Amino acid sequence: MGAGHDAGHDKTGIHMIPAIRSFLKLESAAGIVLIAAALFAFILANSPLSHYYNLLLDTPVEIRIGPLQIAKPLLLWINDGLMAVFFLIVGLELKREMIQGELSSGPAIALPACAALGGMIVPALLYVGLNRGDAVAMDGWAIPTATDIAFALGVLTLLGSRVPLALKTFLVSLAIFDDLGAIIIIAVFYSADIHAVSLAIASACIVALALLNRAHVCAKTPYIVIGVVMWVAVLKSGVHATLAGVVLAMFIPLTPARAGAVSPLRSLEQGLHGIVAYGVLPLFAFANAGIDFGKINGDYILHPVTFGIVLGLFVGKQLGVFTFAWLAVKSGMARLPGGVSWSVLYGVSLLCGIGFTMSMFIGSLAFESTGDNILFDERLGIIFASIISALCGYLWLNRVLPEPLHR
């Protein structure tokens, strides 16, 4: 993703433009797989097979080693376990970009950082404004703050060669800051009662990871083993277990032990990217997108939570991203990417209203584990807002992007 150097190389001398194109191609295709998985879940949930779909997600899965027991339904193994691998990828990308990529340069950071900040603040404010006074609904204030990069890039792919690479790189950079904001929100606002012993074990794992990194250990196995122990400890501590993936990523070495060797971070990132893009995220979509419309009534549709999410994602995202980006450029903090006009940037701001994966994940933390969503279904707002954001973003960009030189 790091294309910010003049010669098109990062600090290790690796040519970055092909790597960016490869990443974007993967993420775009992953968006299509995500859509297919979500549609399949929706069809199953509204068919005679809905009982078996729910039965599958409620299947109890248990691991026991002596007195240590982890017993959860399959749905929570996906949301707490497999999504930790997704957050590991997020952490690896974040570390790499901050050291060697787009986010290692001040001017390159300013525009996507400001846009992402606006894209979190404004949706949250709109949601809170609509739901203030309702303690249950207020738990979902962070749902509309997220952007789904795979879906957004998938929409951009439909526009073909008309989309400049700088625009896609801006969207990827914005999404990284957006994910960082989500990580902070989950850690601070969506952690349950803290258990001191488990947290102490997790802290000891962090110390062990730091010692491995400081000793320049580049074998990935010790990091993974300690990371699994840390995940279990974090799961038992009350802090959300997926954050263990982010913490683990921060200690995986980016620089190899000797010249010419493979970077452990890059190797792990490349090895996991396809698994996450075509396995973890589609499974998450399949497990969480199955809305049974036979159980949806008018109260669900008209609930302020649903409206707050739609308002936050569709209106708040485009308003926050575009306004904060405009302020950053006009104040001299940043500049528009080459070949990107204000009208094109607005189109990308519309696409940022596609919240899907991360919004559903935050929604599961806010409501589903507590049973509060018996009063509403936050997924309705997420799916509706994501669909209209994708449609409006595509139609707008299709109008304002220049036609390709060769038909």
Backbone hydrogen bonds, N-H to C=O, Kabsch-Sander energy under -0.5 kcal/mol:
donor,donor_aa,acceptor,acceptor_aa,energy
3,A,1,M,-1.3
8,G,5,H,-1.9
10,D,14,I,-1.7
13,G,10,D,-2.0
16,M,8,G,-2.6
17,I,8,G,-0.7
20,I,16,M,-2.6
21,R,17,I,-2.5
22,S,18,P,-2.5
23,F,19,A,-2.4
24,L,20,I,-2.7
25,K,21,R,-2.3
26,L,22,S,-2.1
27,E,23,F,-2.7
28,S,24,L,-2.5
29,A,25,K,-2.2
30,A,26,L,-2.3
31,G,27,E,-1.6
32,I,28,S,-1.1
33,V,29,A,-1.8
34,L,30,A,-2.5
35,I,31,G,-2.1
36,A,32,I,-2.2
37,A,33,V,-2.5
38,A,34,L,-2.6
39,L,35,I,-2.6
40,F,36,A,-2.3
41,A,37,A,-2.1
42,F,38,A,-2.3
43,I,39,L,-2.6
44,L,40,F,-2.5
45,A,41,A,-2.7
46,N,42,F,-0.9
46,N,43,I,-0.6
47,S,44,L,-1.6
50,S,47,S,-2.0
52,Y,49,L,-0.6
53,Y,49,L,-1.9
54,N,50,S,-2.5
55,L,51,H,-2.3
56,L,52,Y,-2.4
57,L,53,Y,-1.9
58,D,54,N,-1.8
59,T,56,L,-1.2
61,V,72,K,-2.8
63,I,70,I,-2.4
65,I,68,L,-2.7
68,L,65,I,-2.2
69,Q,67,P,-0.5
70,I,63,I,-2.9
72,K,61,V,-2.4
74,L,59,T,-1.9
75,L,57,L,-2.4
76,L,73,P,-0.7
77,W,73,P,-1.7
78,I,74,L,-2.0
79,N,75,L,-2.4
80,D,76,L,-3.0
81,G,76,L,-0.6
81,G,77,W,-1.4
82,L,77,W,-1.7
83,M,78,I,-1.6
84,A,81,G,-1.1
85,V,81,G,-0.7
85,V,82,L,-1.0
86,F,82,L,-1.3
87,F,83,M,-2.2
88,L,84,A,-1.6
89,I,85,V,-2.0
90,V,86,F,-2.2
91,G,87,F,-2.5
92,L,88,L,-2.4
93,E,89,I,-2.6
94,L,90,V,-2.4
95,K,91,G,-2.6
96,R,92,L,-2.5
97,E,93,E,-2.7
98,M,94,L,-2.1
99,I,95,K,-1.6
100,Q,96,R,-3.0
101,G,96,R,-1.1
104,S,101,G,-1.9
105,S,102,E,-1.0
109,I,105,S,-1.8
110,A,106,G,-1.8
111,L,107,P,-0.7
113,A,109,I,-2.4
114,C,110,A,-2.6
115,A,111,L,-2.5
116,A,112,P,-2.5
117,L,113,A,-2.3
118,G,114,C,-2.4
119,G,115,A,-2.1
120,M,116,A,-0.6
120,M,117,L,-1.1
121,I,117,L,-2.6
122,V,118,G,-1.9
124,A,120,M,-1.5
125,L,121,I,-2.3
126,L,122,V,-2.4
127,Y,123,P,-2.4
128,V,124,A,-2.7
129,G,125,L,-2.6
130,L,126,L,-1.5
131,N,127,Y,-1.7
132,R,128,V,-1.5
134,D,131,N,-2.0
135,A,133,G,-0.7
138,M,134,D,-2.2
139,D,135,A,-0.6
139,D,136,V,-1.2
140,G,137,A,-2.0
141,W,138,M,-1.6
143,I,140,G,-1.6
145,T,142,A,-1.6
146,A,143,I,-1.0
148,D,354,I,-3.6
149,I,147,T,-0.8
152,A,148,D,-2.2
153,L,149,I,-2.6
154,G,150,A,-1.8
155,V,151,F,-2.0
156,L,152,A,-2.0
157,T,153,L,-2.1
158,L,154,G,-0.9
158,L,155,V,-0.8
159,L,156,L,-1.6
160,G,157,T,-1.8
162,R,159,L,-1.2
163,V,160,G,-1.4
167,L,164,P,-0.9
168,K,164,P,-1.4
169,T,165,L,-2.6
170,F,166,A,-2.0
171,L,167,L,-2.0
172,V,168,K,-2.5
173,S,169,T,-2.6
174,L,170,F,-2.6
175,A,171,L,-2.3
176,I,172,V,-1.8
177,F,173,S,-1.9
178,D,174,L,-2.5
179,D,175,A,-2.7
180,L,176,I,-2.3
181,G,177,F,-2.4
182,A,178,D,-2.0
183,I,179,D,-2.5
184,I,180,L,-2.1
185,I,181,G,-2.4
186,I,182,A,-2.7
187,A,183,I,-2.4
188,V,184,I,-2.3
189,F,185,I,-3.1
190,Y,185,I,-0.6
190,Y,186,I,-1.4
192,A,238,G,-2.6
195,H,237,S,-2.9
196,A,194,I,-0.6
199,L,195,H,-2.2
200,A,196,A,-2.2
201,I,197,V,-2.1
202,A,198,S,-2.3
203,S,199,L,-2.2
204,A,200,A,-2.1
205,C,201,I,-2.0
206,I,202,A,-1.8
207,V,203,S,-2.1
208,A,204,A,-2.2
209,L,205,C,-2.5
210,A,206,I,-2.4
211,L,207,V,-2.2
212,L,208,A,-2.2
213,N,209,L,-2.4
214,R,210,A,-2.6
215,A,211,L,-2.0
216,H,213,N,-1.5
217,V,212,L,-2.4
218,C,216,H,-0.6
223,Y,219,A,-0.6
224,I,220,K,-2.2
225,V,221,T,-2.7
226,I,222,P,-2.2
227,G,223,Y,-2.3
228,V,224,I,-2.2
229,V,225,V,-1.9
230,M,226,I,-2.6
231,W,227,G,-2.3
232,V,228,V,-2.2
233,A,229,V,-2.3
234,V,230,M,-3.0
235,L,231,W,-2.7
236,K,232,V,-2.0
237,S,233,A,-1.0
238,G,234,V,-1.0
238,G,239,V,-0.5
239,V,234,V,-0.5
243,L,240,H,-1.6
244,A,241,A,-1.9
245,G,242,T,-1.3
246,V,242,T,-0.7
247,V,243,L,-2.2
248,L,244,A,-2.5
249,A,245,G,-1.8
250,M,246,V,-1.4
251,F,247,V,-0.5
251,F,248,L,-1.5
252,I,248,L,-0.6
252,I,249,A,-0.9
261,A,258,R,-1.8
265,L,253,P,-1.9
267,S,263,S,-2.6
268,L,264,P,-2.4
269,E,265,L,-2.7
270,Q,266,R,-2.7
271,G,267,S,-2.1
272,L,268,L,-2.1
273,H,269,E,-1.8
274,G,270,Q,-0.7
276,V,272,L,-2.8
277,A,273,H,-2.9
278,Y,274,G,-2.6
279,G,275,I,-1.2
280,V,275,I,-1.9
281,L,276,V,-2.6
283,L,279,G,-2.1
284,F,280,V,-2.4
285,A,281,L,-2.6
286,F,282,P,-2.8
287,A,283,L,-2.4
288,N,284,F,-1.6
289,A,285,A,-2.0
291,I,289,A,-1.9
292,D,290,G,-0.5
293,F,291,I,-1.0
295,K,292,D,-1.6
296,I,293,F,-0.8
300,Y,297,N,-0.6
301,I,297,N,-1.7
302,L,298,G,-2.7
303,H,299,D,-0.6
303,H,300,Y,-0.7
306,T,303,H,-0.5
307,F,303,H,-2.0
308,G,304,P,-3.0
309,I,305,V,-2.2
310,V,306,T,-2.3
311,L,307,F,-3.1
312,G,308,G,-2.4
313,L,309,I,-3.0
314,F,310,V,-2.4
315,V,310,V,-0.7
315,V,311,L,-1.1
316,G,311,L,-2.5
317,K,312,G,-1.4
318,Q,314,F,-0.6
319,L,315,V,-2.2
320,G,316,G,-3.0
321,V,317,K,-2.9
322,F,318,Q,-1.8
323,T,319,L,-2.1
324,F,320,G,-2.1
325,A,321,V,-1.9
326,W,322,F,-2.6
327,L,323,T,-2.5
328,A,324,F,-2.0
329,V,325,A,-2.2
330,K,326,W,-2.8
331,S,327,L,-1.9
332,G,329,V,-1.2
333,M,328,A,-1.4
334,A,328,A,-1.6
340,V,337,P,-1.8
341,S,339,G,-0.5
345,L,341,S,-2.4
346,Y,342,W,-2.0
347,G,343,S,-1.4
348,V,344,V,-1.7
349,S,345,L,-2.0
350,L,346,Y,-1.9
351,L,347,G,-1.6
352,C,348,V,-1.4
353,G,350,L,-1.8
354,I,351,L,-2.0
355,G,353,G,-1.1
358,M,355,G,-0.6
359,S,355,G,-1.6
360,M,356,F,-3.1
361,F,357,T,-2.1
362,I,358,M,-2.6
363,G,359,S,-2.5
364,S,360,M,-2.2
365,L,361,F,-1.6
366,A,362,I,-2.4
367,F,363,G,-2.6
368,E,363,G,-1.0
369,S,364,S,-1.5
370,T,367,F,-1.2
371,G,367,F,-1.3
372,D,367,F,-1.3
374,I,371,G,-1.4
375,L,372,D,-1.6
376,F,373,N,-0.5
380,L,377,D,-1.7
381,G,377,D,-0.6
382,I,378,E,-1.8
383,I,379,R,-2.8
384,F,380,L,-2.5
385,A,381,G,-2.5
386,S,382,I,-2.2
387,I,383,I,-2.3
388,I,384,F,-2.4
389,S,385,A,-2.1
390,A,386,S,-2.2
391,L,387,I,-2.6
392,C,388,I,-2.6
393,G,389,S,-2.4
394,Y,390,A,-2.4
395,L,391,L,-2.6
396,W,392,C,-2.5
397,L,393,G,-2.5
398,N,394,Y,-2.7
399,R,395,L,-1.1
400,V,396,W,-2.0
401,L,397,L,-2.5
407,R,405,L,-0.5
